[in-house]
Amino acid sequence: MANVTDASKAYMNTLKSMTEAKPAETSGPSFGDVLKTAAQSAIDAQHTSEKVSAQGLVGKADMTDVLAAINNAEMALNTVLAVRDRVVQAYEAVMRTGI
């Protein structure tokens, strides 16, 4: 019959073997890298929108350029918000899952 000491040793051995395992090799960018790139492009679109809007105010940019820049920034922001909402939904679903 197994005792608590044997069970704890087996648990520690399993835990040790899991931490020593090498992560799987992936060929593409990680999920975090994809999110970072998407967030950076949304930030860049916001900066571009601000610059073109400022140029439009002083008469150095065409109104269609201003509207296009603002539209691009809005679409990028909506995309980031949609991804955030999905991540929050996934997190909430995982937290509701019973063990």
Secondary structure, 3 states (H helix, E strand, C coil): CCCHHHHHHHHHHHHHHHHHCCCCCCCCCCHHHHHHHHHHHHHHHHHHHHHHHHHHHCCCCCHHHHHHHHHHHHHHHHHHHHHHHHHHHHHHHHHHCCC
